[in-house]
Amino acid sequence: MSAVSDLTPQMRGYVGEFMDPDNLGWLPYIMYFHPVNFNSSIVSTDASGFRYTIARKKRYSATTLNRANAVRLLVGSSTVFGTGASSDRHTLASRLTENDLRPELWINFAGRAFNSTQELLLFELYRHQLPPIKEIVIFSGLNELVLSRLPSKLRGEHGGFFFSQNFFDRLTAKRMSAISAWFRKKPKEAGEVDVLSLEEQIAYTTGLTLRRLDSWQIFAQAMGARLTYVLQPLADWVRPCGSTEEQAIFRELDTHGSLRETYRDICSLATHEAYVKCLNEGINGKGVNFLDFTPVLAKAALPDQWLFVDRIHFTDEGSDVVAKLLLNELTQEHLS
């Protein structure tokens, strides 16, 4: 019996055919993207690979919009993409649009497993197809922190990215390695620098994030758009013990070497506190709104409320709760 399979059967829709390397899109500069024109009961994408949003009796995506009407952009990686949602109706963008009284649609502008650089480059590649943008919300921060643990050889000057080993293998015509090999320990080569300490990882991650925010700010100011950076929550940061369903799922994931086991120090409250402090100090004064979403969700979450399908991605109810809380925070911040 599997808690993951029994409680979150929709997760099968995010692997298999959808993540088959032969179906992935390969974009210049970004490396990879979602399959195009993919359609299932769980997830569907447009001709460019963007996930569809379903809300207000409409179905739309980043490249299928009426360009006469202004929109609000939700940027991020797999959490924003909606991994864990049982259908396109239950992604954050869908729930934001459904719960927002303002006329603008929220656009799912996310890439699974993206880092901050890929999030920015995706916007640069497709901004010519977008309508006027009234607001940009970047809901991100975890992937960059996880990737900071890669050895220097894979981080390079501009930060690491997921599938990096697959990318280098393809360049040399090697067989694609398994996902688990991304962070597998390998013999240290001559001249290779050890992975960073946790303190160094936080500083390194923050530095990359601030560099990208500088660029986002230039775009936002040119478009007259409001820009907010939201540090996404991690289940362990939100509460020490989740719902009965979450506990069952996390126990099973931990037996397979999940994020909790591999990156236990990232899951700690001390890491969250240090990360927020570093981000807050760096973003302060840039003219970018910053929101740490963990305390917002922690305050609102009920003890028996099932919010996460794993430690990063939300259930359908979790997406709805987060969307309503985020809208409230954004509205209050705008009025203050």
KEBA-371146 format. One record per residue (C-alpha): residue number from 0; residue in three letters; x, y, z. Coordinates in pm, whole numbers, plus 32768, in hexadecimal, padded with zeros to 4 digits. Layout:
<sites>
<site pos="NUM" code="ALA" xx="X" yy="Y" zz="Z"/>
...
</sites>
This chain:
<sites>
<site pos="0" code="MET" xx="8000" yy="8000" zz="8000"/>
<site pos="1" code="SER" xx="8087" yy="8156" zz="7F9F"/>
<site pos="2" code="ALA" xx="8015" yy="8299" zz="8043"/>
<site pos="3" code="VAL" xx="809E" yy="8362" zz="7F1E"/>
<site pos="4" code="SER" xx="7FE2" yy="8295" zz="7E18"/>
<site pos="5" code="ASP" xx="7EA2" yy="8279" zz="7EE2"/>
<site pos="6" code="LEU" xx="7E8E" yy="83E2" zz="7F59"/>
<site pos="7" code="THR" xx="7F20" yy="8499" zz="7E2D"/>
<site pos="8" code="PRO" xx="7ED2" yy="83CC" zz="7CF4"/>
<site pos="9" code="GLN" xx="7EE1" yy="850C" zz="7C23"/>
<site pos="10" code="MET" xx="805B" yy="8514" zz="7C54"/>
<site pos="11" code="ARG" xx="8077" yy="8401" zz="7B4F"/>
<site pos="12" code="GLY" xx="8005" yy="8504" zz="7A53"/>
<site pos="13" code="TYR" xx="8142" yy="85CF" zz="7A8F"/>
<site pos="14" code="VAL" xx="8234" yy="84B3" zz="7A42"/>
<site pos="15" code="GLY" xx="8237" yy="83A7" zz="7936"/>
<site pos="16" code="GLU" xx="81D1" yy="8434" zz="77E5"/>
<site pos="17" code="PHE" xx="81D1" yy="859E" zz="785B"/>
<site pos="18" code="MET" xx="833A" yy="858A" zz="78D2"/>
<site pos="19" code="ASP" xx="83B7" yy="849C" zz="77C7"/>
<site pos="20" code="PRO" xx="8501" yy="8537" zz="774E"/>
<site pos="21" code="ASP" xx="848F" yy="8500" zz="75E8"/>
<site pos="22" code="ASN" xx="8359" yy="85D4" zz="7628"/>
<site pos="23" code="LEU" xx="8404" yy="86F5" zz="76D8"/>
<site pos="24" code="GLY" xx="842E" yy="8836" zz="7619"/>
<site pos="25" code="TRP" xx="8591" yy="88B5" zz="75F1"/>
<site pos="26" code="LEU" xx="85A8" yy="8A2F" zz="75E0"/>
<site pos="27" code="PRO" xx="86D7" yy="8B0A" zz="7596"/>
<site pos="28" code="TYR" xx="877D" yy="8B9A" zz="76CD"/>
<site pos="29" code="ILE" xx="867B" yy="8AFB" zz="77B8"/>
<site pos="30" code="MET" xx="86D9" yy="8993" zz="7762"/>
<site pos="31" code="TYR" xx="858F" yy="88DC" zz="7799"/>
<site pos="32" code="PHE" xx="841C" yy="8923" zz="77B1"/>
<site pos="33" code="HIS" xx="82D4" yy="8866" zz="77C2"/>
<site pos="34" code="PRO" xx="8249" yy="878F" zz="76AB"/>
<site pos="35" code="VAL" xx="817E" yy="885E" zz="75B4"/>
<site pos="36" code="ASN" xx="800D" yy="8824" zz="756B"/>
<site pos="37" code="PHE" xx="7FFF" yy="8725" zz="7683"/>
<site pos="38" code="ASN" xx="7EA3" yy="86C5" zz="76F0"/>
<site pos="39" code="SER" xx="7E2A" yy="85E7" zz="780A"/>
<site pos="40" code="SER" xx="7D1F" yy="85FA" zz="7916"/>
<site pos="41" code="ILE" xx="7E2B" yy="867B" zz="7A05"/>
<site pos="42" code="VAL" xx="7F0A" yy="8767" zz="7940"/>
<site pos="43" code="SER" xx="7EFB" yy="8814" zz="77EE"/>
<site pos="44" code="THR" xx="7FEA" yy="88FE" zz="773C"/>
<site pos="45" code="ASP" xx="7FD9" yy="89EA" zz="7612"/>
<site pos="46" code="ALA" xx="80A7" yy="89EA" zz="74D3"/>
<site pos="47" code="SER" xx="81CF" yy="8A83" zz="758D"/>
<site pos="48" code="GLY" xx="81BC" yy="89A1" zz="76C1"/>
<site pos="49" code="PHE" xx="8114" yy="8A91" zz="77B6"/>
<site pos="50" code="ARG" xx="800D" yy="89F7" zz="7898"/>
<site pos="51" code="TYR" xx="7EA6" yy="8A5D" zz="7861"/>
<site pos="52" code="THR" xx="7DE5" yy="8B13" zz="796F"/>
<site pos="53" code="ILE" xx="7C71" yy="8AD0" zz="7999"/>
<site pos="54" code="ALA" xx="7BAC" yy="8BD9" zz="7A53"/>
<site pos="55" code="ARG" xx="7A7E" yy="8CC0" zz="7A1F"/>
<site pos="56" code="LYS" xx="79FA" yy="8BCA" zz="791D"/>
<site pos="57" code="LYS" xx="7B30" yy="8C07" zz="7848"/>
<site pos="58" code="ARG" xx="7C59" yy="8B34" zz="77DC"/>
<site pos="59" code="TYR" xx="7D8E" yy="8BFB" zz="778B"/>
<site pos="60" code="SER" xx="7F08" yy="8BF3" zz="7796"/>
<site pos="61" code="ALA" xx="802E" yy="8CE0" zz="7773"/>
<site pos="62" code="THR" xx="802C" yy="8CD1" zz="75F8"/>
<site pos="63" code="THR" xx="7EB4" yy="8CBD" zz="75B6"/>
<site pos="64" code="LEU" xx="7E46" yy="8E07" zz="7651"/>
<site pos="65" code="ASN" xx="7D7F" yy="8F2C" zz="75D1"/>
<site pos="66" code="ARG" xx="7E9E" yy="9023" zz="75C5"/>
<site pos="67" code="ALA" xx="7DB5" yy="914C" zz="75EF"/>
<site pos="68" code="ASN" xx="7D73" yy="90FB" zz="775E"/>
<site pos="69" code="ALA" xx="7E71" yy="9129" zz="7876"/>
<site pos="70" code="VAL" xx="7ED5" yy="8FF9" zz="7945"/>
<site pos="71" code="ARG" xx="7F8A" yy="8F9B" zz="7A86"/>
<site pos="72" code="LEU" xx="80B6" yy="8EB5" zz="7A66"/>
<site pos="73" code="LEU" xx="8103" yy="8D9B" zz="7B5B"/>
<site pos="74" code="VAL" xx="826C" yy="8D2B" zz="7B2F"/>
<site pos="75" code="GLY" xx="8317" yy="8BFC" zz="7BC8"/>
<site pos="76" code="SER" xx="8371" yy="8A90" zz="7BA0"/>
<site pos="77" code="SER" xx="82B2" yy="894D" zz="7BE6"/>
<site pos="78" code="THR" xx="81DF" yy="89D5" zz="7D05"/>
<site pos="79" code="VAL" xx="815B" yy="8AED" zz="7C29"/>
<site pos="80" code="PHE" xx="813F" yy="89FD" zz="7B03"/>
<site pos="81" code="GLY" xx="8052" yy="8936" zz="7BDE"/>
<site pos="82" code="THR" xx="80FE" yy="87EA" zz="7C1C"/>
<site pos="83" code="GLY" xx="8014" yy="8738" zz="7D0B"/>
<site pos="84" code="ALA" xx="7ED3" yy="87D4" zz="7C89"/>
<site pos="85" code="SER" xx="7DCB" yy="86DA" zz="7C18"/>
<site pos="86" code="SER" xx="7D7D" yy="87AE" zz="7AE4"/>
<site pos="87" code="ASP" xx="7DC8" yy="88FE" zz="7A41"/>
<site pos="88" code="ARG" xx="7CAB" yy="8995" zz="7B0C"/>
<site pos="89" code="HIS" xx="7D6D" yy="896C" zz="7C4E"/>
<site pos="90" code="THR" xx="7EB8" yy="8A17" zz="7C06"/>
<site pos="91" code="LEU" xx="7F15" yy="8B55" zz="7CBE"/>
<site pos="92" code="ALA" xx="7ED2" yy="8C2A" zz="7B89"/>
<site pos="93" code="SER" xx="7D78" yy="8B92" zz="7B62"/>
<site pos="94" code="ARG" xx="7D21" yy="8BC5" zz="7CCF"/>
<site pos="95" code="LEU" xx="7DAD" yy="8D27" zz="7CD0"/>
<site pos="96" code="THR" xx="7CDA" yy="8D83" zz="7BA2"/>
<site pos="97" code="GLU" xx="7BA3" yy="8CE0" zz="7C31"/>
<site pos="98" code="ASN" xx="7BC7" yy="8D8F" zz="7D81"/>
<site pos="99" code="ASP" xx="7C3B" yy="8EE5" zz="7D06"/>
<site pos="100" code="LEU" xx="7B29" yy="8FEB" zz="7CE5"/>
<site pos="101" code="ARG" xx="7C03" yy="90BE" zz="7C01"/>
<site pos="102" code="PRO" xx="7BD1" yy="908F" zz="7A89"/>
<site pos="103" code="GLU" xx="7D31" yy="9021" zz="7A25"/>
<site pos="104" code="LEU" xx="7D78" yy="8EAF" zz="79E9"/>
<site pos="105" code="TRP" xx="7E9A" yy="8E06" zz="7A9C"/>
<site pos="106" code="ILE" xx="7F8A" yy="8D5A" zz="79AC"/>
<site pos="107" code="ASN" xx="8041" yy="8C17" zz="79FD"/>
<site pos="108" code="PHE" xx="81A1" yy="8C7A" zz="7992"/>
<site pos="109" code="ALA" xx="8264" yy="8B5D" zz="7A2E"/>
<site pos="110" code="GLY" xx="835B" yy="8A51" zz="79CB"/>
<site pos="111" code="ARG" xx="8382" yy="890D" zz="7A8B"/>
<site pos="112" code="ALA" xx="84D3" yy="88EF" zz="7B39"/>
<site pos="113" code="PHE" xx="8538" yy="8A4F" zz="7ACD"/>
<site pos="114" code="ASN" xx="8632" yy="8B26" zz="7B87"/>
<site pos="115" code="SER" xx="8621" yy="8CA2" zz="7B9D"/>
<site pos="116" code="THR" xx="86EB" yy="8CD3" zz="7A5E"/>
<site pos="117" code="GLN" xx="8607" yy="8BF2" zz="7993"/>
<site pos="118" code="GLU" xx="84D4" yy="8CA4" zz="7A1F"/>
<site pos="119" code="LEU" xx="8561" yy="8DEE" zz="79A5"/>
<site pos="120" code="LEU" xx="85D2" yy="8D6C" zz="7852"/>
<site pos="121" code="LEU" xx="847C" yy="8CD0" zz="7813"/>
<site pos="122" code="PHE" xx="83E4" yy="8E28" zz="783B"/>
<site pos="123" code="GLU" xx="84E4" yy="8EC2" zz="7750"/>
<site pos="124" code="LEU" xx="8495" yy="8DBC" zz="7645"/>
<site pos="125" code="TYR" xx="831B" yy="8DE4" zz="7654"/>
<site pos="126" code="ARG" xx="82D4" yy="8F46" zz="76CE"/>
<site pos="127" code="HIS" xx="828F" yy="8FB7" zz="7569"/>
<site pos="128" code="GLN" xx="815D" yy="8ED4" zz="7568"/>
<site pos="129" code="LEU" xx="80CE" yy="8F57" zz="76AF"/>
<site pos="130" code="PRO" xx="7FC6" yy="9066" zz="76E1"/>
<site pos="131" code="PRO" xx="800D" yy="9193" zz="77C1"/>
<site pos="132" code="ILE" xx="8079" yy="9116" zz="7917"/>
<site pos="133" code="LYS" xx="7FEE" yy="91BD" zz="7A4C"/>
<site pos="134" code="GLU" xx="809B" yy="90E9" zz="7B52"/>
<site pos="135" code="ILE" xx="81B3" yy="8FE9" zz="7B69"/>
<site pos="136" code="VAL" xx="81C1" yy="8EFA" zz="7C90"/>
<site pos="137" code="ILE" xx="82EE" yy="8E12" zz="7CA7"/>
<site pos="138" code="PHE" xx="8292" yy="8CEB" zz="7D89"/>
<site pos="139" code="SER" xx="83DC" yy="8C36" zz="7DA6"/>
<site pos="140" code="GLY" xx="851E" yy="8C02" zz="7E6B"/>
<site pos="141" code="LEU" xx="853E" yy="8A91" zz="7EBF"/>
<site pos="142" code="ASN" xx="85D8" yy="8A0A" zz="7D7F"/>
<site pos="143" code="GLU" xx="86EE" yy="8B09" zz="7D89"/>
<site pos="144" code="LEU" xx="8744" yy="8AA5" zz="7EEE"/>
<site pos="145" code="VAL" xx="8746" yy="8932" zz="7E99"/>
<site pos="146" code="LEU" xx="881D" yy="896A" zz="7D65"/>
<site pos="147" code="SER" xx="891D" yy="8A2D" zz="7E30"/>
<site pos="148" code="ARG" xx="898C" yy="88DA" zz="7EB8"/>
<site pos="149" code="LEU" xx="8A14" yy="886B" zz="7D6A"/>
<site pos="150" code="PRO" xx="8B90" yy="885A" zz="7D49"/>
<site pos="151" code="SER" xx="8C38" yy="898A" zz="7CB2"/>
<site pos="152" code="LYS" xx="8C6D" yy="88D5" zz="7B69"/>
<site pos="153" code="LEU" xx="8AF4" yy="88CD" zz="7B2F"/>
<site pos="154" code="ARG" xx="8AA5" yy="8A1E" zz="7BCF"/>
<site pos="155" code="GLY" xx="8B96" yy="8AE4" zz="7AF7"/>
<site pos="156" code="GLU" xx="8B7D" yy="8C60" zz="7AFB"/>
<site pos="157" code="HIS" xx="8A06" yy="8C78" zz="7ADC"/>
<site pos="158" code="GLY" xx="8978" yy="8B66" zz="7BBA"/>
<site pos="159" code="GLY" xx="8918" yy="89FD" zz="7B80"/>
<site pos="160" code="PHE" xx="87E2" yy="8977" zz="7AD9"/>
<site pos="161" code="PHE" xx="871E" yy="8835" zz="7AEA"/>
<site pos="162" code="PHE" xx="8766" yy="8738" zz="79D5"/>
<site pos="163" code="SER" xx="88C3" yy="87CF" zz="79BF"/>
<site pos="164" code="GLN" xx="8964" yy="8677" zz="79B8"/>
<site pos="165" code="ASN" xx="8871" yy="860C" zz="78A7"/>
<site pos="166" code="PHE" xx="88CB" yy="8744" zz="77E3"/>
<site pos="167" code="PHE" xx="8A40" yy="86FE" zz="77F5"/>
<site pos="168" code="ASP" xx="8A04" yy="858F" zz="77A7"/>
<site pos="169" code="ARG" xx="8943" yy="85EC" zz="766F"/>
<site pos="170" code="LEU" xx="8A5C" yy="86CE" zz="75FD"/>
<site pos="171" code="THR" xx="8B44" yy="85A5" zz="760E"/>
<site pos="172" code="ALA" xx="8A40" yy="84AE" zz="7589"/>
<site pos="173" code="LYS" xx="8A32" yy="83EC" zz="76CE"/>
<site pos="174" code="ARG" xx="88FF" yy="8330" zz="7745"/>
<site pos="175" code="MET" xx="881F" yy="8411" zz="7818"/>
<site pos="176" code="SER" xx="8852" yy="83D8" zz="798B"/>
<site pos="177" code="ALA" xx="873C" yy="83A3" zz="7A87"/>
<site pos="178" code="ILE" xx="86AA" yy="84C6" zz="7B49"/>
<site pos="179" code="SER" xx="8742" yy="843B" zz="7C87"/>
<site pos="180" code="ALA" xx="889B" yy="8468" zz="7BEC"/>
<site pos="181" code="TRP" xx="887B" yy="85E5" zz="7BEC"/>
<site pos="182" code="PHE" xx="88FB" yy="85FA" zz="7D4E"/>
<site pos="183" code="ARG" xx="89A3" yy="84A8" zz="7D71"/>
<site pos="184" code="LYS" xx="8AFB" yy="84BD" zz="7E0C"/>
<site pos="185" code="LYS" xx="8C10" yy="848A" zz="7D12"/>
<site pos="186" code="PRO" xx="8D88" yy="846E" zz="7D40"/>
<site pos="187" code="LYS" xx="8E1B" yy="85C8" zz="7D61"/>
<site pos="188" code="GLU" xx="8EDF" yy="862B" zz="7C2F"/>
<site pos="189" code="ALA" xx="9020" yy="86F1" zz="7C33"/>
<site pos="190" code="GLY" xx="8FD8" yy="885F" zz="7C70"/>
<site pos="191" code="GLU" xx="8E6A" yy="8826" zz="7CCA"/>
<site pos="192" code="VAL" xx="8DF3" yy="88F4" zz="7DF1"/>
<site pos="193" code="ASP" xx="8D27" yy="884B" zz="7F00"/>
<site pos="194" code="VAL" xx="8BBB" yy="88A8" zz="7F2A"/>
<site pos="195" code="LEU" xx="8B77" yy="89E7" zz="7FEA"/>
<site pos="196" code="SER" xx="8B26" yy="89F1" zz="815A"/>
<site pos="197" code="LEU" xx="89BC" yy="8A3D" zz="81B3"/>
<site pos="198" code="GLU" xx="8A12" yy="8BA5" zz="8208"/>
<site pos="199" code="GLU" xx="8AC6" yy="8BCA" zz="80BB"/>
<site pos="200" code="GLN" xx="89A3" yy="8B29" zz="8003"/>
<site pos="201" code="ILE" xx="88B0" yy="8C29" zz="8090"/>
<site pos="202" code="ALA" xx="8995" yy="8D4C" zz="8036"/>
<site pos="203" code="TYR" xx="89D7" yy="8CBE" zz="7EDB"/>
<site pos="204" code="THR" xx="8865" yy="8C80" zz="7E99"/>
<site pos="205" code="THR" xx="8806" yy="8DDB" zz="7F10"/>
<site pos="206" code="GLY" xx="890E" yy="8E77" zz="7E30"/>
<site pos="207" code="LEU" xx="8884" yy="8DC8" zz="7CFB"/>
<site pos="208" code="THR" xx="871F" yy="8E25" zz="7D58"/>
<site pos="209" code="LEU" xx="8778" yy="8F94" zz="7D86"/>
<site pos="210" code="ARG" xx="8825" yy="8F9F" zz="7C35"/>
<site pos="211" code="ARG" xx="86EC" yy="8F19" zz="7B8D"/>
<site pos="212" code="LEU" xx="860B" yy="9007" zz="7C50"/>
<site pos="213" code="ASP" xx="86D7" yy="912E" zz="7BD0"/>
<site pos="214" code="SER" xx="867D" yy="90C1" zz="7A6F"/>
<site pos="215" code="TRP" xx="8512" yy="907F" zz="7AC8"/>
<site pos="216" code="GLN" xx="8501" yy="91DC" zz="7B5C"/>
<site pos="217" code="ILE" xx="857D" yy="9277" zz="7A19"/>
<site pos="218" code="PHE" xx="846B" yy="91C1" zz="7957"/>
<site pos="219" code="ALA" xx="8360" yy="9216" zz="7A59"/>
<site pos="220" code="GLN" xx="83B6" yy="9388" zz="7A60"/>
<site pos="221" code="ALA" xx="83B7" yy="939C" zz="78E5"/>
<site pos="222" code="MET" xx="825D" yy="92FB" zz="78D8"/>
<site pos="223" code="GLY" xx="81CE" yy="93B4" zz="7A04"/>
<site pos="224" code="ALA" xx="8192" yy="9266" zz="7AB2"/>
<site pos="225" code="ARG" xx="8199" yy="9227" zz="7C27"/>
<site pos="226" code="LEU" xx="82A1" yy="9125" zz="7C8A"/>
<site pos="227" code="THR" xx="8291" yy="903D" zz="7DB9"/>
<site pos="228" code="TYR" xx="8380" yy="8F27" zz="7E1A"/>
<site pos="229" code="VAL" xx="82E0" yy="8E17" zz="7EEF"/>
<site pos="230" code="LEU" xx="83BA" yy="8D15" zz="7F9B"/>
<site pos="231" code="GLN" xx="82ED" yy="8BD9" zz="7F75"/>
<site pos="232" code="PRO" xx="82A6" yy="8B02" zz="80A7"/>
<site pos="233" code="LEU" xx="8337" yy="89AD" zz="80F7"/>
<site pos="234" code="ALA" xx="8255" yy="88C0" zz="81BA"/>
<site pos="235" code="ASP" xx="8355" yy="8899" zz="82D2"/>
<site pos="236" code="TRP" xx="8372" yy="8A12" zz="82F2"/>
<site pos="237" code="VAL" xx="81F8" yy="8A3D" zz="8310"/>
<site pos="238" code="ARG" xx="81B2" yy="8947" zz="842C"/>
<site pos="239" code="PRO" xx="826C" yy="8831" zz="84DF"/>
<site pos="240" code="CYS" xx="8157" yy="8734" zz="84A7"/>
<site pos="241" code="GLY" xx="8066" yy="8740" zz="8382"/>
<site pos="242" code="SER" xx="7F19" yy="8697" zz="8346"/>
<site pos="243" code="THR" xx="7EEC" yy="851F" zz="8362"/>
<site pos="244" code="GLU" xx="7F0F" yy="8501" zz="81E7"/>
<site pos="245" code="GLU" xx="804D" yy="85D1" zz="81E0"/>
<site pos="246" code="GLN" xx="80EA" yy="8503" zz="82F5"/>
<site pos="247" code="ALA" xx="80A2" yy="83C0" zz="823A"/>
<site pos="248" code="ILE" xx="812B" yy="8448" zz="80F3"/>
<site pos="249" code="PHE" xx="8264" yy="84DF" zz="818F"/>
<site pos="250" code="ARG" xx="82B3" yy="839B" zz="8248"/>
<site pos="251" code="GLU" xx="82A7" yy="82DD" zz="8101"/>
<site pos="252" code="LEU" xx="8370" yy="83E3" zz="8041"/>
<site pos="253" code="ASP" xx="8479" yy="83E0" zz="8151"/>
<site pos="254" code="THR" xx="84B3" yy="826E" zz="8118"/>
<site pos="255" code="HIS" xx="8511" yy="82BF" zz="7FAF"/>
<site pos="256" code="GLY" xx="860D" yy="83D0" zz="7FFD"/>
<site pos="257" code="SER" xx="8527" yy="84FB" zz="7FCE"/>
<site pos="258" code="LEU" xx="8589" yy="8666" zz="7FF1"/>
<site pos="259" code="ARG" xx="8565" yy="864A" zz="816D"/>
<site pos="260" code="GLU" xx="866A" yy="8539" zz="8184"/>
<site pos="261" code="THR" xx="875A" yy="85C1" zz="8080"/>
<site pos="262" code="TYR" xx="873E" yy="872E" zz="80E9"/>
<site pos="263" code="ARG" xx="86DC" yy="8717" zz="8254"/>
<site pos="264" code="ASP" xx="878F" yy="885C" zz="82AC"/>
<site pos="265" code="ILE" xx="86C8" yy="891D" zz="81A4"/>
<site pos="266" code="CYS" xx="8586" yy="88A7" zz="824A"/>
<site pos="267" code="SER" xx="85EA" yy="8937" zz="839B"/>
<site pos="268" code="LEU" xx="854A" yy="8A6D" zz="842E"/>
<site pos="269" code="ALA" xx="86A4" yy="8B00" zz="8468"/>
<site pos="270" code="THR" xx="86EA" yy="8AEE" zz="82F1"/>
<site pos="271" code="HIS" xx="859F" yy="8B96" zz="82A5"/>
<site pos="272" code="GLU" xx="85EA" yy="8CAE" zz="839B"/>
<site pos="273" code="ALA" xx="8748" yy="8CE6" zz="8311"/>
<site pos="274" code="TYR" xx="86CD" yy="8CDC" zz="81A8"/>
<site pos="275" code="VAL" xx="85B7" yy="8DD8" zz="81E8"/>
<site pos="276" code="LYS" xx="86A6" yy="8EC0" zz="82A0"/>
<site pos="277" code="CYS" xx="879D" yy="8EB8" zz="8181"/>
<site pos="278" code="LEU" xx="8691" yy="8EEF" zz="8078"/>
<site pos="279" code="ASN" xx="85EA" yy="9004" zz="813C"/>
<site pos="280" code="GLU" xx="8730" yy="90C2" zz="816A"/>
<site pos="281" code="GLY" xx="8783" yy="90A1" zz="7FF9"/>
<site pos="282" code="ILE" xx="862C" yy="90FD" zz="7F70"/>
<site pos="283" code="ASN" xx="85F2" yy="921E" zz="8061"/>
<site pos="284" code="GLY" xx="861D" yy="9366" zz="7FA9"/>
<site pos="285" code="LYS" xx="8601" yy="92D1" zz="7E4D"/>
<site pos="286" code="GLY" xx="8499" yy="933F" zz="7E1F"/>
<site pos="287" code="VAL" xx="842A" yy="91D2" zz="7E0D"/>
<site pos="288" code="ASN" xx="831E" yy="9155" zz="7EF9"/>
<site pos="289" code="PHE" xx="8390" yy="9026" zz="7FC1"/>
<site pos="290" code="LEU" xx="82AD" yy="8F2B" zz="806C"/>
<site pos="291" code="ASP" xx="8318" yy="8DFC" zz="8134"/>
<site pos="292" code="PHE" xx="81E6" yy="8D1F" zz="8107"/>
<site pos="293" code="THR" xx="823B" yy="8C1E" zz="8212"/>
<site pos="294" code="PRO" xx="81B3" yy="8CE2" zz="8340"/>
<site pos="295" code="VAL" xx="8080" yy="8D47" zz="8278"/>
<site pos="296" code="LEU" xx="8029" yy="8BDD" zz="8231"/>
<site pos="297" code="ALA" xx="8093" yy="8B67" zz="838B"/>
<site pos="298" code="LYS" xx="7FA2" yy="8C59" zz="8431"/>
<site pos="299" code="ALA" xx="7E7C" yy="8BF1" zz="8358"/>
<site pos="300" code="ALA" xx="7EB4" yy="8A77" zz="833B"/>
<site pos="301" code="LEU" xx="7DD2" yy="899A" zz="840B"/>
<site pos="302" code="PRO" xx="7E77" yy="886C" zz="84B4"/>
<site pos="303" code="ASP" xx="7DB0" yy="876D" zz="83EA"/>
<site pos="304" code="GLN" xx="7DB5" yy="882F" zz="82A1"/>
<site pos="305" code="TRP" xx="7E57" yy="876E" zz="8185"/>
<site pos="306" code="LEU" xx="7F24" yy="8872" zz="80CB"/>
<site pos="307" code="PHE" xx="8052" yy="87BF" zz="8034"/>
<site pos="308" code="VAL" xx="8073" yy="8691" zz="7F4C"/>
<site pos="309" code="ASP" xx="81E4" yy="8690" zz="7FA4"/>
<site pos="310" code="ARG" xx="82BA" yy="878E" zz="805B"/>
<site pos="311" code="ILE" xx="82B7" yy="888A" zz="7F3D"/>
<site pos="312" code="HIS" xx="8178" yy="8862" zz="7E6F"/>
<site pos="313" code="PHE" xx="800F" yy="88A5" zz="7ED1"/>
<site pos="314" code="THR" xx="7ECE" yy="87DC" zz="7ED2"/>
<site pos="315" code="ASP" xx="7D9D" yy="8872" zz="7E28"/>
<site pos="316" code="GLU" xx="7D2B" yy="88FB" zz="7F77"/>
<site pos="317" code="GLY" xx="7E8A" yy="8977" zz="7FBD"/>
<site pos="318" code="SER" xx="7E90" yy="8A3B" zz="7E77"/>
<site pos="319" code="ASP" xx="7D43" yy="8ADD" zz="7EC8"/>
<site pos="320" code="VAL" xx="7DB1" yy="8B38" zz="802A"/>
<site pos="321" code="VAL" xx="7EFC" yy="8BC4" zz="7FAF"/>
<site pos="322" code="ALA" xx="7E57" yy="8C89" zz="7E96"/>
<site pos="323" code="LYS" xx="7D5F" yy="8D30" zz="7F83"/>
<site pos="324" code="LEU" xx="7E6E" yy="8D82" zz="8081"/>
<site pos="325" code="LEU" xx="7F55" yy="8E06" zz="7F73"/>
<site pos="326" code="LEU" xx="7E45" yy="8EE4" zz="7EE3"/>
<site pos="327" code="ASN" xx="7E01" yy="8F71" zz="803B"/>
<site pos="328" code="GLU" xx="7F73" yy="8FBA" zz="8074"/>
<site pos="329" code="LEU" xx="7F9F" yy="9059" zz="7F1E"/>
<site pos="330" code="THR" xx="7E6A" yy="9131" zz="7F49"/>
<site pos="331" code="GLN" xx="7EC9" yy="91A1" zz="80A8"/>
<site pos="332" code="GLU" xx="802D" yy="91E9" zz="8037"/>
<site pos="333" code="HIS" xx="7FAE" yy="92B7" zz="7F15"/>
<site pos="334" code="LEU" xx="7EC9" yy="9384" zz="7FF4"/>
<site pos="335" code="SER" xx="7FCE" yy="93C0" zz="8105"/>
</sites>
